[in-house]
Amino acid sequence: MNAEVNVPDTVVRHFRQILLWPLQLMPIQENAQIQKHWEVLENSGPENPWRELSSEFSGDQSTFQRRHYNEFVTFLPHVQRFLYGEGLARGKGGWHAESPMRVFRRRDIAKAKATFRRDKPPVSFEVGHVELYFFYDIDVVVLALELFAEDISLEDVQHTLYRFGRAYPLDWDADGTGNHCVDKVEWLAADARVLSCSDYDIEEKYLAFVSRYRSPYIASHWEFLLKPLALHYSGEPGLIRYRQLEFHRMPLMAYIALDDPRVLTRGDFVRLGLAAVPGEPGVLPYSERHLLRFERRYCYDRHWSREGDAMNTRFICSGRILIAVGSASKAAFVDSETGMLGQFRHQYFLLFLIAHFHRAALLMLSDRLVIALNDLDIQNADSVRHFKRLIRQTFEIFLRFTHRYWFHDVSDQAQARDLFHMCTGNLGTDDLYNEVREEIQDMSSYLDSDTLRRQSNSMVRLTVSTIFGMIATVTSGFLGMNLIAEGDATWTMKILYFLMVGVPSLMLALYVILKSKRLSDFLDALADERLSPRSKSVAAENIFRKRTRPVR
């Protein structure tokens, strides 16, 4: 354990936290394969606080700045097309010329006030932005919330990382407060009006919802933040409905600038990097054995050293959490345009968003498979047809996701590339992708084999019907058409003869089709030289039995 301890009043000069909350969107049109939820949001009426965010890459050079250029060139060409589209380079409009990612922002929330404990004063944060990210052809939306504060204590930073981004409480303390949650969160307008307040302490609401719907409810301030989107099963009005995909703790990014980051102990770094419960700086939150590989697995120390006058920037990435810690006295770290702060808010935010979008999309596809299987009734032909259609649609969406959105590298810049690999590696995204791909391929293979089996059965039935029809055709041809010489008969007699022959022939054909499976078994037994005459006669008798006897 590191022997250094930080001073009790360690102050974070600039703290910034970005929460990402991936959610699954429910279909708004049952028969439509591509659900355009953002169009519904655009037309939600004047009370809708969300407005689509125009892209800096719209062609207007007056709004295009150096940081936009730096952000753009960070990524590889295929990632650039995903994030920014092709625009004028495509030569024509349409969704394919624009980015498949649509961004909406609400501007009515100016501040957030968090009371971590009832015996402590609240901490105020400025709200940088509140945004929704939609993705073409993928029923996933990502809520992004950016908070920041100046000159905040390290303890409050740890509380914010540990408590703030929780969708609902796991349990309740003896005094009725939500376990591990913020005691109270308030969204404030620019004029200090309270727009919404958390309700982690209303235990009855969460218990009743889970008891009724087998799904967790979310706290009221998060519910307010997403409106007019509504939680699935909640009963709240809303054309766009969502459901949770993962754990109640939201993935987060945090930027921490201190006067001297070298005063942080190993326990501090562990608490920051894993968003662990706050505690004494000289005490680890987990056992030494559990944290044996912490630095190797989670810390990116390309620019970190406790000696000398280096930049002293340490990244900690555990997959669900990405932390940047550096010196507030270094312009290269705190500059909001070209420094690390600007890169953190834009380049690193986008690579973190991509990693969690990948995971959310795969979880959404996996959930679709589960829903399709749960709704399947093999005794109901309509249910079977609906199941096949859902599986094939999911397979098509997965293929389009693979070719449009799935990539292992986002940048050739060493730091961005390494952090993306750390994030996806610790999230286990590649394993999840392979698992979902195998599940979908298994389903698709089953449907293909089932189709081949049905086609094979149809061919058997047609073959049997053809064989017995051939007997009737040969017989009638041998007897000749002059068996009844009525060539000069009236049309009435001809129609009567036609019906006298046609109706029994049709009935015989239908009977042969109904018995085609047993007739096929009889023909197989008849052609099998290993069977005795007695066994072949049993096969012939089985044609007319209600229950077949085994042929031996």
C-alpha positions in Angstrom: 0.0 0.0 0.0 1.3 3.5 -0.8 2.5 5.2 2.3 1.5 8.7 1.1 -1.6 10.3 2.3 -3.4 13.3 0.9 -4.2 16.3 3.0 -7.8 16.3 4.5 -8.9 19.3 2.5 -7.7 18.2 -1.0 -9.5 20.4 -3.5 -10.3 19.5 -7.0 -10.0 22.7 -9.0 -12.1 21.5 -11.9 -14.4 18.5 -11.8 -16.5 17.3 -14.7 -18.6 14.2 -14.9 -20.4 12.8 -18.0 -23.0 10.1 -17.4 -24.1 7.9 -20.3 -27.4 5.9 -19.9 -28.1 3.5 -22.8 -31.8 2.5 -23.1 -33.7 0.2 -25.3 -36.5 1.8 -27.4 -39.7 -0.1 -27.9 -41.3 -0.4 -31.4 -43.6 2.4 -32.4 -44.8 0.6 -35.6 -45.1 -3.1 -35.3 -44.6 -4.0 -38.9 -41.9 -1.4 -39.7 -38.3 -2.8 -39.6 -36.7 0.6 -39.1 -38.2 2.6 -36.3 -37.5 6.4 -36.6 -38.1 7.4 -33.0 -36.5 10.8 -33.5 -39.2 11.8 -35.9 -41.8 11.1 -33.3 -39.8 13.2 -30.8 -39.5 16.1 -33.3 -43.3 16.1 -33.6 -44.2 15.8 -29.9 -45.7 19.3 -29.7 -44.6 22.7 -28.2 -44.1 21.3 -24.7 -41.3 19.0 -25.9 -38.1 20.4 -24.5 -35.8 18.5 -26.9 -34.5 20.1 -30.1 -32.3 18.5 -32.7 -28.7 19.7 -32.5 -27.4 21.0 -35.8 -24.0 19.6 -36.8 -20.9 21.7 -37.0 -20.2 19.8 -40.3 -23.2 21.4 -42.1 -21.0 23.3 -44.5 -21.2 26.6 -42.7 -17.5 27.6 -42.2 -18.3 30.4 -39.8 -19.3 27.8 -37.1 -16.5 25.4 -37.8 -13.6 25.8 -35.4 -10.2 24.3 -34.8 -11.4 21.9 -32.1 -14.0 20.5 -34.6 -11.1 19.8 -37.0 -9.0 18.2 -34.2 -12.0 16.1 -33.2 -12.6 14.9 -36.8 -9.0 13.9 -37.7 -8.8 11.9 -34.4 -10.9 9.1 -35.9 -10.4 6.7 -38.8 -12.3 7.2 -42.1 -15.0 4.6 -41.4 -15.6 6.1 -37.9 -15.7 9.6 -39.4 -18.6 8.4 -41.7 -20.4 7.0 -38.8 -20.0 10.1 -36.6 -20.3 12.9 -39.2 -21.8 11.3 -42.4 -20.4 12.2 -45.8 -22.4 15.4 -46.4 -21.5 17.3 -49.6 -18.8 14.7 -50.4 -21.6 12.3 -51.2 -23.0 14.6 -53.8 -26.7 14.2 -52.8 -28.9 14.3 -49.8 -30.7 11.6 -47.9 -30.0 9.8 -44.6 -27.0 8.1 -46.2 -25.3 11.4 -46.8 -25.7 12.5 -43.1 -24.6 10.8 -40.0 -26.7 7.8 -38.9 -26.5 9.4 -35.4 -29.1 12.0 -34.5 -28.6 14.2 -31.4 -31.2 16.1 -29.4 -30.5 18.6 -26.6 -32.7 20.2 -23.9 -31.6 23.6 -22.5 -34.1 24.1 -19.7 -31.9 22.5 -16.9 -29.1 24.8 -15.8 -28.0 23.3 -12.5 -28.1 20.2 -10.4 -28.1 20.3 -6.6 -27.1 17.1 -4.8 -27.4 16.3 -1.1 -25.2 13.3 -0.5 -26.0 13.0 3.2 -28.7 14.7 5.3 -26.1 16.1 7.8 -24.1 17.7 5.0 -24.9 20.8 2.9 -25.9 20.2 -0.8 -23.3 20.5 -3.6 -24.2 22.5 -6.7 -23.2 21.6 -10.2 -23.5 23.4 -13.4 -25.1 21.4 -16.2 -23.0 21.4 -19.3 -25.5 19.6 -21.6 -28.3 17.1 -21.6 -28.5 15.2 -24.8 -30.2 12.2 -26.4 -28.4 10.1 -29.1 -30.5 8.2 -31.5 -29.0 5.7 -34.1 -30.4 4.8 -37.4 -31.8 1.2 -37.6 -30.9 0.5 -34.0 -33.6 0.8 -31.3 -31.3 2.3 -28.7 -31.1 5.8 -27.3 -28.3 7.1 -25.1 -28.9 9.8 -22.5 -25.8 12.0 -21.9 -25.6 14.3 -18.9 -22.6 16.6 -18.3 -22.1 18.2 -14.9 -19.1 20.3 -13.7 -18.0 22.3 -10.7 -15.1 24.3 -9.6 -13.1 24.0 -6.3 -14.9 21.0 -5.0 -13.6 18.7 -2.3 -12.2 15.3 -3.2 -14.7 13.7 -0.9 -17.6 15.2 -2.8 -16.1 14.1 -6.0 -15.9 10.5 -4.7 -19.6 10.8 -3.5 -20.6 12.1 -6.9 -18.9 9.2 -8.8 -20.3 6.7 -6.4 -23.8 7.9 -5.8 -25.1 10.2 -8.5 -25.6 8.1 -11.5 -28.0 5.5 -10.1 -31.4 4.9 -11.8 -33.0 3.4 -8.7 -32.0 2.3 -5.2 -30.9 -1.3 -4.6 -32.2 -1.2 -1.0 -33.1 1.3 1.7 -31.2 2.3 4.9 -32.7 2.3 8.3 -33.7 6.0 8.0 -35.5 5.3 4.8 -33.0 6.8 2.4 -32.0 4.9 -0.8 -29.0 2.7 -0.2 -25.8 3.9 -1.9 -27.9 6.7 -3.6 -27.8 10.5 -3.3 -30.1 11.5 -0.5 -31.7 14.2 -2.8 -31.2 15.5 -6.3 -32.8 18.6 -7.7 -32.8 19.9 -11.3 -32.9 23.7 -11.3 -33.7 26.1 -14.0 -31.7 29.2 -14.8 -33.8 31.3 -12.4 -33.2 28.7 -9.6 -36.7 27.2 -9.9 -36.8 23.5 -8.9 -38.0 21.6 -12.0 -37.8 18.1 -10.5 -36.7 16.3 -7.4 -35.6 12.7 -6.7 -37.7 10.2 -4.8 -35.3 7.5 -3.8 -36.9 7.4 -0.3 -40.4 6.4 -1.5 -39.9 2.7 -1.0 -43.5 1.8 -1.8 -43.3 3.1 -5.3 -40.4 0.8 -6.3 -41.8 -2.2 -4.5 -45.2 -1.9 -6.1 -43.9 -1.5 -9.6 -41.5 -4.5 -9.4 -44.3 -6.6 -7.9 -46.7 -5.8 -10.7 -44.5 -5.6 -13.8 -41.3 -7.6 -12.9 -39.3 -4.6 -13.9 -37.5 -1.9 -11.9 -38.9 1.6 -11.8 -36.7 4.7 -12.1 -36.3 7.7 -9.9 -38.5 10.7 -10.6 -35.8 13.1 -11.6 -34.4 10.7 -14.2 -38.0 10.1 -15.4 -38.4 13.9 -15.8 -35.1 14.2 -17.6 -36.3 11.8 -20.4 -39.8 13.2 -20.9 -41.7 12.9 -23.3 -40.1 9.5 -23.5 -41.9 7.2 -21.0 -40.8 4.1 -19.2 -42.3 0.9 -20.6 -45.2 -0.4 -18.4 -45.2 2.8 -16.4 -48.7 3.9 -17.5 -47.3 7.4 -18.3 -48.4 8.8 -21.7 -45.8 8.8 -24.4 -45.4 7.4 -27.9 -41.8 6.6 -27.4 -41.3 4.1 -24.7 -38.0 2.7 -23.3 -36.8 -0.1 -21.1 -33.5 -0.6 -19.2 -30.7 -2.7 -20.7 -28.2 -3.0 -17.9 -27.4 -2.4 -14.3 -28.8 0.6 -12.4 -25.4 2.3 -12.3 -24.8 4.4 -15.4 -21.5 4.4 -17.2 -19.6 7.6 -16.5 -16.6 9.7 -17.5 -14.9 12.1 -15.1 -12.3 14.8 -15.5 -10.4 15.7 -12.4 -7.8 18.6 -12.2 -5.9 19.1 -9.0 -3.0 21.4 -8.0 -0.8 18.4 -7.7 -2.3 15.0 -8.6 0.7 13.3 -7.1 -0.8 13.8 -3.6 -3.4 11.2 -4.4 -2.8 7.8 -2.8 -3.4 4.4 -4.3 -6.6 4.2 -2.4 -7.8 7.5 -3.9 -7.1 6.3 -7.4 -8.9 3.0 -6.8 -11.9 4.9 -5.5 -11.9 7.2 -8.4 -11.2 4.6 -11.1 -13.8 2.1 -9.8 -16.3 4.7 -8.5 -16.0 3.0 -5.1 -17.5 4.1 -1.8 -15.6 7.1 -0.3 -13.2 6.5 2.5 -9.9 7.3 4.1 -7.1 8.0 1.6 -4.7 5.5 3.2 -7.2 2.7 3.3 -8.1 0.6 0.2 -11.8 0.1 -0.5 -11.2 -3.6 -1.5 -8.6 -6.2 -0.4 -5.0 -6.0 -1.6 -5.4 -9.3 -3.3 -8.5 -8.2 -5.3 -6.6 -5.1 -6.4 -3.4 -6.9 -7.3 -3.8 -6.2 -11.1 -5.5 -2.8 -10.7 -2.7 -0.8 -12.3 -2.0 -3.2 -15.1 -5.6 -3.8 -16.0 -7.2 -0.4 -15.5 -4.5 2.3 -15.5 -3.1 4.0 -18.6 0.1 5.7 -17.5 1.6 6.9 -20.8 2.0 10.4 -19.4 2.0 9.6 -15.7 5.0 9.9 -13.3 5.3 10.8 -9.7 8.8 12.3 -10.3 9.8 15.3 -12.4 7.8 18.0 -14.0 6.0 15.9 -16.6 2.4 16.4 -17.7 1.3 14.0 -15.0 -1.9 12.8 -16.6 -3.3 9.4 -15.5 -6.3 7.6 -17.2 -8.2 4.9 -15.4 -10.5 2.9 -17.6 -12.5 0.0 -16.2 -15.0 -0.2 -19.1 -18.0 1.3 -17.4 -15.8 4.1 -16.0 -13.2 6.4 -17.7 -11.3 8.8 -15.4 -8.8 11.5 -16.4 -6.7 12.9 -13.6 -4.1 15.7 -14.1 -2.6 18.9 -13.0 -4.6 22.1 -12.9 -1.4 24.1 -13.4 -0.7 22.6 -16.8 -2.3 24.4 -19.7 -2.0 21.3 -21.8 -4.4 19.6 -19.4 -6.9 22.3 -18.6 -7.2 24.1 -22.0 -10.8 23.7 -23.2 -10.0 24.0 -26.9 -6.8 22.1 -27.7 -5.9 20.7 -24.2 -7.0 17.6 -22.5 -10.2 19.1 -21.2 -11.3 19.7 -24.8 -10.3 16.3 -25.9 -12.0 14.7 -22.9 -15.3 16.4 -23.7 -15.2 15.6 -27.4 -12.8 12.9 -28.7 -12.8 10.7 -25.6 -16.5 11.2 -25.0 -17.2 9.9 -28.6 -15.0 6.9 -28.2 -16.6 6.1 -24.8 -20.0 6.6 -26.5 -19.2 4.3 -29.3 -18.0 1.5 -27.0 -21.2 1.7 -24.9 -23.4 2.0 -28.0 -21.9 -1.2 -29.3 -22.7 -3.0 -26.1 -26.2 -1.5 -25.9 -27.0 -2.6 -29.4 -25.8 -6.1 -28.8 -27.9 -6.3 -25.6 -30.9 -5.0 -27.5 -30.6 -7.7 -30.2 -30.2 -10.4 -27.5 -33.3 -9.1 -25.8 -35.2 -9.3 -29.0 -34.3 -13.0 -29.3 -35.6 -13.6 -25.8 -38.8 -11.8 -26.4 -39.4 -13.7 -29.7 -38.8 -17.0 -28.0 -41.1 -16.1 -25.1 -43.9 -15.2 -27.4 -43.6 -18.4 -29.5 -46.5 -20.9 -29.4 -45.5 -23.8 -31.6 -49.2 -24.9 -31.6 -50.3 -21.6 -33.2 -49.4 -21.2 -36.9 -49.7 -17.4 -36.7 -47.3 -17.4 -33.7 -44.8 -19.5 -35.7 -45.0 -17.2 -38.7 -44.5 -14.2 -36.5 -41.6 -15.8 -34.8 -39.9 -16.6 -38.1 -40.4 -13.0 -39.3 -38.9 -11.6 -36.1 -35.8 -13.8 -36.2 -35.1 -13.0 -39.8 -35.6 -9.3 -39.2 -33.2 -9.5 -36.2 -30.7 -11.3 -38.4 -30.9 -8.6 -41.0 -30.5 -5.8 -38.4 -27.5 -7.6 -37.0 -25.9 -7.8 -40.4 -26.5 -4.1 -41.0 -25.1 -3.3 -37.5 -22.0 -5.3 -38.3 -21.2 -3.5 -41.5 -22.4 -0.1 -40.5 -21.4 0.3 -36.9 -19.1 -2.5 -35.7 -15.3 -1.8 -35.7 -12.4 -2.7 -33.5 -10.3 0.4 -34.1 -11.6 4.0 -33.9 -8.3 5.9 -34.2 -4.6 5.5 -35.1 -3.6 8.0 -32.5 -1.9 5.9 -29.8 -3.7 7.2 -26.8 -7.2 7.2 -28.3 -6.7 3.8 -29.7 -5.3 2.3 -26.5 -8.1 3.8 -24.4 -10.8 2.4 -26.7 -9.2 -1.0 -26.6 -9.1 -0.8 -22.8 -12.7 0.2 -22.6 -14.1 -2.5 -25.0 -11.8 -5.1 -23.5 -12.9 -4.5 -19.9 -16.6 -4.3 -21.1 -16.1 -7.7 -22.8 -17.7 -6.3 -26.0 -16.0 -8.8 -28.4 -17.2 -11.8 -26.4 -20.7 -10.3 -26.3 -20.7 -9.8 -30.0 -19.6 -13.4 -30.7 -22.2 -14.7 -28.3 -25.1 -12.7 -30.0 -23.8 -13.7 -33.4 -23.8 -17.4 -32.5 -27.3 -17.1 -31.0 -28.7 -15.4 -34.1 -26.9 -17.8 -36.5 -28.3 -20.8 -34.5 -31.8 -19.3 -34.8 -31.3 -18.6 -38.5 -29.9 -22.1 -39.1 -32.8 -23.7 -37.3 -35.2 -21.7 -39.5 -33.3 -22.7 -42.7 -33.3 -26.4 -41.6 -37.0 -26.2 -40.7 -37.8 -24.7 -44.2 -35.8 -27.5 -45.9 -37.6 -30.1 -43.8 -41.0 -28.7 -44.8 -39.9 -28.5 -48.5 -38.7 -32.1 -48.2 -42.0 -33.2 -46.8 -43.9 -31.4 -49.5 -41.7 -33.1 -52.1 -42.5 -36.5 -50.6 -46.2 -35.9 -50.6 -46.1 -34.6 -54.2 -44.1 -37.7 -55.2 -46.5 -40.1 -53.6 -49.5 -38.3 -55.1 -47.7 -38.4 -58.5 -47.1 -42.2 -58.2 -50.7 -43.0 -57.5 -51.9 -40.5 -60.0 -49.7 -42.1 -62.6 -51.5 -45.5 -61.9 -54.9 -43.9 -62.7 -53.5 -42.1 -65.8 -52.0 -45.3 -67.2 -55.1 -47.2 -66.5 -57.4 -44.7 -68.2 -55.0 -44.4 -71.1 -54.9 -48.1 -71.6 -58.7 -48.4 -71.6 -58.8 -45.6 -74.2 -61.1 -42.6 -74.4 -63.8 -44.5 -76.4 -64.9 -46.6 -73.4 -68.0 -44.4 -73.4 -68.8 -43.2 -76.9 -70.6 -40.0 -76.2 -68.7 -37.7 -78.5 -72.0 -36.4 -80.0 -73.7 -36.1 -76.7 -75.2 -32.8 -75.5 -73.2 -30.4 -73.4 -75.3 -31.3 -70.4 -74.3 -35.0 -70.7 -70.7 -34.1 -71.2 -70.6 -32.0 -68.1 -72.4 -34.8 -66.2 -69.8 -37.4 -67.3 -67.0 -34.9 -66.4 -68.4 -34.5 -62.9 -68.9 -38.3 -62.5 -65.2 -38.8 -63.3 -63.7 -35.6 -61.9 -65.3 -35.5 -58.5 -64.2 -39.1 -57.5 -60.7 -38.3 -59.0 -60.5 -35.2 -56.9 -61.6 -37.0 -53.8 -59.1 -39.7 -54.5 -56.3 -37.2 -54.9 -57.2 -35.4 -51.6 -57.3 -38.8 -49.8 -53.9 -39.7 -51.3 -52.5 -36.3 -50.0 -54.0 -36.9 -46.6 -52.4 -40.4 -46.4 -49.2 -39.3 -48.2 -47.0 -39.8 -45.1 -48.3 -43.3 -44.5 -48.2 -44.1 -48.2 -44.6 -42.9 -48.3 -43.7 -45.2 -45.4 -45.4 -48.0 -47.3 -43.4 -47.3 -50.4 -40.2 -47.2 -48.4 -41.1 -50.5 -46.7 -42.0 -52.0 -50.1 -38.6 -51.0 -51.6 -36.6 -52.3 -48.6 -35.3 -55.7 -49.5 -34.4 -56.5 -45.9 -38.0 -56.5 -44.7 -40.1 -59.7 -44.7 -43.4 -59.9 -46.6 -45.2 -59.8 -43.2 -43.5 -56.5 -42.4 -44.5 -55.1 -45.7 -48.1 -56.1 -45.2 -48.0 -54.4 -41.8 -46.8 -51.2 -43.6 -49.8 -51.6 -46.0 -52.2 -52.1 -43.1 -50.9 -48.9 -41.4 -52.3 -46.8 -44.3 -55.8 -47.4 -42.9 -55.1 -47.7 -39.2 -55.7 -44.9 -36.7 -52.5 -45.8 -35.0 -49.5 -47.1 -36.9 -47.8 -50.3 -35.8 -44.0 -50.5 -35.9 -42.5 -52.2 -39.0 -39.8 -54.7 -38.2 
